[in-house]
Amino acid sequence: MNMGPLIASGTLIGIGMGGFVDGIIFHQIFQLHNMFSAKLPPDTLVNIEVNMFWDGIFHVFTWLMTAIGIFLLWQVGKKRNAPWSGRAFCGALVMGWSLFNLIEGIIDHHIINIHHVIERLGVSIYDYVFLASGVIFIFIGQILIRKASNHTSDKLSMH
């Protein structure tokens, strides 16, 4: 059975959820950084407004990833032969979230240097922990998906 569509939907929802957690926790609740806080520190009203706008654009992206993932999940649910696996779906969610952390961390924190996990520290151990969490959880997501795939193929071979 092809778990690709289920995994794709979970990965996109995971990317969206990872972005929402980042934006809500780091940008809004703890106010540790904004999208461009390394380039435009929130020390003037204009800089605050620009950062708020780009934080909004960021949330549009995360909302779109989540919405597309839900749409794909809905499509999977309409198929009679679609494999449903909570383990595979959770693995895909974890993998999506970790892909978000890894890609966003590499690009925004290190390559284009637009913000850091804790802006006032600049590049710090927290930026590297953010990347490490991405790598570790990608492997955890893959393990869950692989176990689900093996479990599904074992069930099919028994019939």
C-alpha positions as CSV (number, residue, x, y, z in Angstrom):
1,M,0.0,0.0,0.0
2,N,1.2,3.5,-0.8
3,M,1.5,5.6,2.3
4,G,3.0,8.5,0.3
5,P,-0.1,10.7,0.2
6,L,-0.7,10.2,4.0
7,I,3.0,11.0,4.7
8,A,2.9,14.1,2.4
9,S,-0.2,15.5,4.1
10,G,1.3,14.9,7.6
11,T,4.6,16.5,6.5
12,L,2.9,19.6,5.3
13,I,0.7,19.9,8.4
14,G,3.9,19.4,10.5
15,I,5.7,22.2,8.6
16,G,2.7,24.5,9.3
17,M,2.4,23.5,13.0
18,G,6.2,24.0,13.5
19,G,5.9,27.4,12.0
20,F,2.9,28.3,14.1
21,V,4.7,27.2,17.3
22,D,7.8,29.2,16.3
23,G,5.8,32.3,15.4
24,I,3.4,32.1,18.4
25,I,6.0,31.1,21.1
26,F,9.2,32.9,19.9
27,H,7.7,35.9,18.0
28,Q,4.6,36.7,20.0
29,I,4.5,35.3,23.5
30,F,8.2,35.5,24.5
31,Q,9.1,38.1,21.9
32,L,12.6,36.7,21.5
33,H,12.8,37.6,17.8
34,N,10.8,38.7,14.8
35,M,11.3,37.9,11.1
36,F,13.8,40.7,10.5
37,S,14.9,41.6,14.1
38,A,18.6,41.1,13.3
39,K,18.4,43.6,10.4
40,L,15.6,45.8,11.9
41,P,15.8,45.8,15.7
42,P,12.4,46.6,17.3
43,D,13.7,49.9,18.6
44,T,11.6,52.2,16.5
45,L,7.9,52.2,15.6
46,V,8.7,51.8,11.9
47,N,10.9,48.7,12.6
48,I,8.2,47.2,14.8
49,E,5.6,47.7,12.1
50,V,7.9,46.2,9.4
51,N,8.7,43.2,11.6
52,M,5.0,42.7,12.4
53,F,4.1,42.8,8.7
54,W,6.7,40.1,7.9
55,D,5.7,38.0,10.9
56,G,2.2,38.1,9.4
57,I,3.6,37.0,6.0
58,F,5.4,34.2,7.8
59,H,2.1,33.1,9.4
60,V,0.3,33.2,6.0
61,F,3.0,30.7,4.9
62,T,2.4,28.4,7.9
63,W,-1.4,28.7,7.5
64,L,-1.1,27.7,3.8
65,M,1.1,24.7,4.6
66,T,-1.4,23.6,7.2
67,A,-4.4,24.1,4.9
68,I,-2.7,22.3,2.0
69,G,-1.8,19.4,4.3
70,I,-5.4,19.2,5.6
71,F,-6.7,19.2,2.0
72,L,-4.3,16.4,1.1
73,L,-5.4,14.5,4.2
74,W,-9.0,14.9,3.1
75,Q,-8.1,13.4,-0.3
76,V,-6.5,10.4,1.4
77,G,-9.6,9.9,3.5
78,K,-11.8,9.7,0.4
79,K,-9.8,6.8,-1.1
80,R,-11.2,3.4,-0.4
81,N,-7.7,1.7,-0.3
82,A,-5.8,4.4,1.5
83,P,-3.7,3.1,4.3
84,W,-4.5,4.8,7.6
85,S,-1.7,4.6,10.1
86,G,-1.5,6.9,13.1
87,R,2.1,6.0,13.6
88,A,3.0,7.0,10.0
89,F,0.9,10.2,10.2
90,C,2.6,11.2,13.6
91,G,6.0,10.4,12.1
92,A,5.2,12.6,9.1
93,L,4.0,15.4,11.5
94,V,7.3,15.1,13.5
95,M,9.3,15.0,10.3
96,G,7.5,18.1,8.9
97,W,8.0,20.1,12.1
98,S,11.7,19.1,12.2
99,L,12.1,20.0,8.5
100,F,10.7,23.4,9.3
101,N,13.2,23.8,12.2
102,L,16.2,22.7,10.1
103,I,15.4,24.6,6.9
104,E,14.2,27.8,8.6
105,G,17.2,27.7,11.1
106,I,19.8,27.2,8.4
107,I,18.4,29.9,6.1
108,D,17.1,32.6,8.5
109,H,19.5,32.1,11.4
110,H,22.8,31.3,9.5
111,I,22.7,32.1,5.8
112,I,20.7,35.3,5.5
113,N,21.1,36.2,9.2
114,I,17.7,37.9,9.6
115,H,17.0,36.7,13.1
116,H,18.2,34.3,15.8
117,V,16.4,32.2,18.4
118,I,17.2,34.8,21.1
119,E,17.9,38.0,19.1
120,R,19.8,39.8,21.9
121,L,22.4,37.0,21.9
122,G,23.0,36.9,18.1
123,V,24.2,33.5,16.9
124,S,24.2,31.4,20.1
125,I,24.0,27.9,21.4
126,Y,20.2,28.2,21.0
127,D,20.5,28.5,17.2
128,Y,22.5,25.3,17.1
129,V,20.1,23.5,19.5
130,F,17.2,24.6,17.1
131,L,19.1,23.0,14.2
132,A,20.0,19.9,16.2
133,S,16.3,19.4,17.1
134,G,15.5,19.5,13.4
135,V,18.1,16.8,12.7
136,I,17.1,14.6,15.6
137,F,13.4,14.7,15.0
138,I,13.8,14.0,11.3
139,F,15.3,10.7,12.3
140,I,12.5,10.0,14.8
141,G,9.9,10.8,12.2
142,Q,11.6,8.5,9.7
143,I,11.8,5.7,12.3
144,L,8.0,6.0,13.0
145,I,7.2,6.0,9.3
146,R,9.4,3.0,8.6
147,K,7.9,1.1,11.6
148,A,4.4,1.9,10.3
149,S,5.4,0.8,6.8
150,N,6.8,-2.5,8.0
151,H,3.7,-3.1,10.2
152,T,1.4,-2.4,7.2
153,S,3.4,-4.7,4.9
154,D,3.5,-7.4,7.6
155,K,-0.3,-7.3,7.8
156,L,-0.7,-7.5,4.1
157,S,1.6,-10.5,3.8
158,M,-0.6,-12.3,6.4
159,H,-3.7,-12.0,4.2
